[in-house]
Amino acid sequence: MWASVHAFCQEVLPGSAVRSGRKRNTLQLEEGRSAVGWDLSADVVVVGVGVAGASAALEALAAGADVIALDRFAGGGASTISGGIVYAGGGTRIQRDAGIEDTPDAMYAYLSREVGDAVRPATLRRFCDESPAMIEWLAGHGVPFEGSLCPYKTSYPTDRHYLYFSGSEAAGGFRDVAAPAPRGHRAKGKGTSGKKLYRPLIDSALANGLRLEQQTRAVRLLTDDDGAVIGVECMSLRAAPKRVRARHARLSALSAKPGIYYPPMRKVLQKQVERLEATYARPIRIQARSGVILSAGGFIANRDMVAQHGPRYRGGLALGTAGDDGSGIFMGTDVGAATDKLSNISAWRFIVPPSAFLGSLLVNRKGDRMVDESRYGAALGHAMIAEHEGKGWLVADADLVAQARAQLGSQTNWFQRIQSETMMRIDRTTGATLEELADKVGIDPVGLVATVAAHNEAIAAGTPDPMGKPDDFRRTVGAGPYSLFDVSLKKSLTNPLPMLTLGGLVVDEESGVVQTADGAAIDGLYAAGRTAVGICSNSYVSGLSLADCVFSGRRAAAHAARRGVARSESASTA
């Protein structure tokens, strides 16, 4: 057994993902264990327990399946440190409570532009049509929502508001295809309310019979001779001393938050976590009679993978936990799964709140504008990183800066206030003239002056904004002194540029079954959330990933449960 433990530890990258390139692992290749040597057994085994995993567990339990869910840490993953936003529309009860009219058609028209080819039109249509029912399903499991509408554009509402415009619905090019509607449903709770979304789901699952194996790290999938997935091999602390498990839990929690804000701290904490795992974890095998669902997050914490697939995105804040290391994706590829859209990384450069900054201009080194500044922060981040070397500055006059300062107290949460104060105090350069300002920061002064002049002239003439910004967000750049706010991609503790990965394993969109490169199904294997390609794999807006976690987790579990019933019926009639 100790040789086996040593082999497992050698095959795990420290703090990262399982190495690819191993031989496919079948029961017959495992030394010293028989084909029936299971430590635990269930119909459905869920690997990774965030919102996707909890949703999958609930759906499988509702179908009568016996479910084991396992998580390397305590569960919750990136979902618990998120804002708890679910993107939903089509006329949800919460929207109606706020006096908002919305339809599935309008939601579909807007999302079609955001989603592109990430999923088929029929899948997106189903996602939109089922959206009101999804909110009721979540509420039925105890997730609190409220129809208190935020009256201004923001990246995240304060505790006074729980429904808001969480994407680019009101921006140019989008409001033309569908009437703008707020679809960001924030779980009600103080601060960042990710726990208010996750905790009711996992509590409901436990109350309905879920067996939760915490501090259990999935290492590899087990397959039979036909390549069907029949179980998971893990390294678990379930038999470790209580003091070890308690220390592992404390370190893991600190690594998740506040470790997310200070990567050097997370690195130190994770080394201690890995030392405990290497010393005390023991191998266990868990049988999955109906299927394994991989819902282990993305790979933003795996810096090697980010460098390989999205090298331009190095330097941002990894928005996730240490568990977002690509391990779920690697487990899939080790048994032949295909991947897609791994180079799609969402980078958020929010310029609001304060909402006054909607009237600013985002320019590059040449002084040219990049994008409609009223777009969602990920669109600004994408334009800046993908097309302008990660460099960008906001242009503002004295009146705009004064208005923004006046809005700080009422429009910001504490973390947004820190970011805004950093931008307005540390990342700000001022000048009496635009030419002086441009020279100070290394922007082409001729280009900047021309851009501002063209912007002002278009407003005066009543002509459309060159970048498509709607008139209600446009304002003339007036008298100085002028300010340039550096919003470039750079490492910053107080004004970071958060990022998360969007690609993953390729799945059948009707069932969530993982597929090979030639489109064949891998029997018994499913993927959900950011381990899989999904609704948000091309373009992200706030709440779309968590909504997709619910959608894809339930889809996979429903099919896995039906597969189990079909197999049982087939066996009974054989």
N, C-alpha and C positions, 0 to 999 in steps of 0.2 A: 504493500500500500504506500509506503514512504517513497518508493521509487516513482509511483504514480503521482504523488503530491509534488515531488521535485519536478517532474516533467511538466505538470500544469503550471507551476510557478515560472519555469523557464520560458513558457510559451506566452506569457502575458507581458506586454510592454508596460513598464512602470508608469502608472498613472494614465495609461492610454488604452489603445484597443488591442484586441486579440490579433496576433500576427496572421496575415493571410498566407496562403501557399501551403498550408498543412494538407496532409492526405485526408480524404473524406473519411469521417469517423463512423464506422459501423460497429454494431455490437460484437461481431465476430472478431474484430481487430483489438478489442479491449482485453488486456491480459487479466487473468484471474477472476473474471466475472462471467456469469452465465447470461443467456439471453433473458432470463427472468429475474436477474439480480437488481430489482428496483428498490430504492430506499423509500420512495413515495410514488403515488400513482393518482392520476386524475383524468377526467375526460379532456379538459382544456387546461393547458399551462400557459400562463401569461408571463412574458419576460419583460420586466420594466413596468413600474406601477406609477405612472403619472395620470393625467386625465384620460389619455388614450387607453392605458392599461386598466384603469378603474372602470371606464365605460365598457370596455370589452368584458371584464369580469361580470359586471351587472347584467349585460345582455345574455351572456352564456348561462348565468345562474337563472335568469328568468325563463330560459328555454329548458330548464331542468338538468343542466349539466353540473357535474362535480368539477370545481375549479380550484386550481392552485395558482397563485400569483407570487412571483418572486422579484426581489429588488436587492441590488447590491447594498443599498443604504437603508433608510427607514421607509422609503416610499415617498411619492410626491414629485420627485425629480424637478425639472425646470418649471413645472406647472405651479408648484407652491411658491416659488419666488417670482412668479409672473404677476401681471396686473389683474389677473382673473377676468380678462375680457373675452367674451364669446361674440363672434360676429354672427348676427342673426337678423332676419328681416322677413319680408313678405306679409307683414301684418301680425306681428307677435302681440301677445296680450300686453306686454310691457310698452310696446310702441303705442298701442291703442290707449293705454292709461295716460300716456303723455300727449295724446291728441295728434299723433302722427299717423298719416295715411301712407301705407306701403303695400306693395303687391309682390308676389313671387316673380312676375314678369319684369318689374322694375329692378328688383334685386338681381335677377339673371342678366338683364341688359347691362347693368353696371359691372358685375363681376366678370362678364364675358371679356371685357376689355382688360381687366386686371389678370385674369387667370390664363387667357390665351390657350395654348395647347397643352397645358399641364395635365388636364383631364379631358375626356370627350365631352361634347355638348350635353349628351344625355345624362352624364354623371353630374355635371354642374346643375342641370335642370332639376334632377332629383334632390340635390343638396338644397337648392332654393325652395322647392316645393315642400320639403320636409322641415324647413327651418322653424316655422312657428311651433310645430309639434316637438322639435328638439328642445326648445326652451321649456315647454311644459314637462317634458321628460326629465330635464335637469331639475326643475322646480319640484317635481314629484319625488325626487330623491333628496330634497332638502336644500338645494342651492337657492339662496335668496337673491331676488332681483327687485328693481324698483324703477318706476317710470319717471324719475326726476331728471328732466332734460337740461343738459349743459347749454347755456345760451351763447357761448363763444367757442371759437376753434381752439382746440387744445390737443396735446399729445396724450394726456391722461387727466380725467376730471378730478376735482377735489372731492372731499367726502360729502359735499352738498349735492353732488350729481352722479347718477348711475346709468345714464343713457346719453350717448354723444355721437358726433360724426367721427368715426374712428378710421376713416380712409380718405379717399380723394373724391367722395361723392359730390361735393360742391365745387370742385375745381373745374377749370376749363377743359373741354373735351369729354368730360364725364357727365356734367349736368345737362349736356345736350342730348344724351342718349336715354336718360332716365331722370325723373324728378328726384332731386337729392333727398335722402332720408337718413336719419341717424340709425345706425345698426350696431353700434358698439354697446353691448349689454355687459355692464360691469357687475360682477357678484358683489352684493352689498357687504361692506366691511371697511373698517378704518385702514388707512395707509394703502399699501399695495395688497389687493384682496385675493391673491391666488389661492391662499389657504381656504378662503371661504367658498371657492369653487371645488377644490380637490377634497377637502375634509368630509363634506356631506356625502360625496360619492363613495369614498372608501369606507366610511362608517356604514352606509347603506349596504354595500357589498358584504362587509363583515357580518352585519346583522342577518343577511340572507344566506350565510353559509360559506363565504369565501375563506379559504385557507391561505393566509399571507405568510410567506417565508421571507422575512427581512434579513439583511446582512448575508445575503446569498447571491453570489455572483455567477451568472451563467457564463460558461466557458465555451461550450460547443453543443451543437445539435447532434443527436443520435439518429441514425437512419437504418432501415432494414436493407436487405439485399437488392430490393427494387428501387432504392433511393428515396422512399417515403420517410418523412420525419416522424419518429415515434417517441422522442423524448429529448431531455436536456441534461447535460452533465454540468455540474456546478461545483464551486468551491464555497463552502458555507461555514459560518461561525455559529451555527445553531447548537453545537456541542461545546463551544468555547466557554471559559469561565465567565460568570456574570460581570465581573469587573472589566473584563476585556471587551465584552459586548457593549457595556456602558461607555467605555472610553471611545470605542469605535463610533458609537452613535454621536457622542459629543463632538468629536473631531470632524465627522462627516457633516454635521449640521453647521458648524462654523465654516467649513470649507465652502458650503453652498452659499451661505450668507452670514457674515459680511464678506466672505472670501471672494465672491463674485466681483466686488468693487476694487479689490486689491490683489491682483494675480500673484505677486510674490508671497503673500500670506497664504493663499490657497495652495501654492506649490509646497510650502513647508508642511502644511497640515496634511496634504495628500501623501507625502512621503511617510508620515507617521501612520496614516490609515493603511497604506500598502504594507508597512512593516508588520502591523498587527495581522493583516490578512495572510501574509506569507508565513507567519509563525503559527497561527492558530486555525486557519481555515482547513477544512477537511472535505474531500470529494464526496458528493452524493449524486445519485441519478434519479431523475424524476420522469416517470412514464407519462406520455400524453396519448390517451387512447383515441381522441378525436382530432387533436391538432395543437400546435404550438403557435402562439401569437407573439411576434416580436414587436414590442412597443418601448424600445430602450432609448429613444431620443435620437438626436442627430450626432454631428461630430465636431461641433464648434470648439470643444475642449481638447481636441486632438490637433495640435498645432502643425504636426507633420502633414496630416491630411489637408488642412486648410492651405498650407503652403503648396501642396501638390495640385489641388483643384481650384483654389482661388487665391493665388499669390498676391494679388493686388489688395486683398482684404486683411493682410497681416497688419497688426497695429491697433485694431479695434478692440472693444470690450467683448469678451466671449460671454454671450448671454445664455447661460445654462449652468449646469452643475458639472462636477468632474465626471459624472456618469455619461455625459454627452460626448463620448470618446469614440464613437463609431463602432463600438463592439457589437451592437445588434446588426448593423449593416455587414460587418465582417462575418458574423455567424451565418448570415444568409449567403454571402458570396462563397463561403467555404463549402456549401452544398450545391453550388451551381447557379445561384440567383444572379439576375442581371440588375444593374444599377442605372440610374439616369439622373440628369440635372444636378450632379454633385458640384458643379461649378457655380450654381446659383446660390449666392449668399446674400442675405438681406442686411443692409447697413443703414442704420437710422440716424439721420441728421435732422433732429427736430429743431425748428426755429421758433415754435410757439409751445407753451405760453412764454411771454405775454403775447396776446393776439395782435398787438400793434405791429409786430414784425412781419405779418402777412403783407404789409405794404413796403417792405424792404426789397432790395434787388440782390440776388445771388450771382456773383460774378467770378470769372476765372482770372488767370494771370494776364490775359489779354484785355481784361476789362469787359468782356462780353458776358451777357447773361447765359445761364445754363438751362433753366427750366421754369415753368410756372411755379412760383414760390408758394402758392396755396395748395400744392400737392402734398400728399402724405410724406412723412419724413424719410421713408425708405426710397421714395422716388428721387428725393433730393440727394440722398446718400449715393444712390446708384449712378445718377448723372455725374456727380462729383468724382467718384472713384473710377467708374468704367470709362469715362470720357475726358476727364480733366485732371488726371494724375493725383487724385485725392485732395486737390487744393480748391478752396473756395472762401469767399468773403462776402459778408452782407454789407450793403451800402445803406446808410441811414442819415437823415438830416437831424437837426437839433430837436425839432418838434416831435419826430417819431421816437427819439430816445426818451424824451420827457414823458410821452404817453406810455411807453413801455415800462418805465420806472413806476409810474402811478398804478399800473396794473399788477405789479409783482405781488402785492399783499393779498389781493382777492382772487387771483387766477392760478396761483401755483401751490403745489404741495411742497413739502420741505426739500425733497430731492430735486425738484424742478427749480426751486429758488436758488439752490446751490449752483446748479448748472447755469442759470440765467445770470447770477451775480458773477460767476467766473467769466462768462462771455462778456459781460458789460464792464467788468473791472480789469481783468487780466488779459483777455484776448481782444481788447479794443485798442485801436489806434485812431487818433483824432488829428484833424487838420483844418485850417481856415478855408482852404480851397480843395477841390477835388484833385487838382494836379499835385499839390503838396502831399495830400494823403496817399495818392498812388505811389509817389516816389518813396515814401517812408516804408511801404510794405513790399515794394517790388512789382507792382502792377503797372502795366502800360498806361501812362496818364492820358495819352491821346484816345486810346480805346475806351477808358472809363468815362471820360468827358463826353465822348460821342454816344455811349450807351445811355447815360443819364439824359442827355439832350433829346435823343430819339424817344426815350420813355416819356418825358414831359410833353414833347410835341404831340405824341399820339393821344395822350389824355386830353390835351387842349383841343385837338382836332376832332375828338370823338371817334377815333378809329380804333379797331380792335388791338389788344395787346399782342405784340409779336410772339410771345410765349403762350398766349391763350389764357392769361390770367383774367378771371371775371372782373367786371367793372367795380363790383362792391368790395374788392380787395385791393384795387389800385389806388395809389396816391402819388401826387407830384412830389418829387424830391425838391424841397424848398431851400431855405437859407441855411448856411452853416452856423457854427462849425459842423463839419461832417465827421462821420465815424465809419470805420471799416472793422467789422467783427470777424475774426479768424475762426471759421468753422471747419477747417481742414481736418483730414484724417490724421490724428496724432494720439499718442498715449497721454491720457489725462485722467487723473483720479476724480476731479470735480466736474469735468465737462466731457465725459466719454462719448464715444460713438459705438453704441451697442450693435452686435451682429449675431445672427443665427443662421444655420445652414438649412436649406430647403429641399435638397435632393435626397434620394435614398433608394431602397429596393423597388423594383418594378413589380406592380401587383395587377391582377385582374380587377377591373373596376366594378364588376358586379359582385365579387365575392371577397376581395382582399387576399386571395391566394397569391403567393409569391411565384413569379415566373422566371424562366431561364431566358437567355438572350434570343432564342428562337421562338419564344412565346409559349413554351410548354409549361404546364403547371408543375410545381414541386408539391407533391401530395403531402398533406398534413402540415404545411407551413404557411403562415399568414404574417402580414406586417401592417402596422398602423402608426399613426402619428408621424413624427419626423424621422422615423426609421424607414418610412416608405415615401414614394412619390405620391403627392396628393394635391388637393385643391390649391394650396398656396405655394406650390413648388416653382412657379415662375415669378410671382409677385406677391409680396406680403403687405397686408394692412392689419392694424391692431385687431386681434380677436379671431383672425381667419385661421391661424394655426390651431388654436384651442378648439374652435368649431370643427375643424377637420379631424382633430383627435377624437372628438365625440363621434362624428360621422363614420370615420374609418374604423375606429375601435369596435363600434356596434356592428358594423358591416361584417368584419372578420369573425366576430364571435357568433353572430347568427348563422353564418355558413358553417363554421366549425361544429356548432351544436347540431345542425342538420346533418352534417357528415357523420357525426357519431351515431345519430339515430338510424341513418341509412345502413351503416356498417353493422349495427346491432341487429337490425331486421334481416339483413342478408345472412348474418351468422346463424340466426335462429331458424331460418328456412333452409339452411344448407343441409 
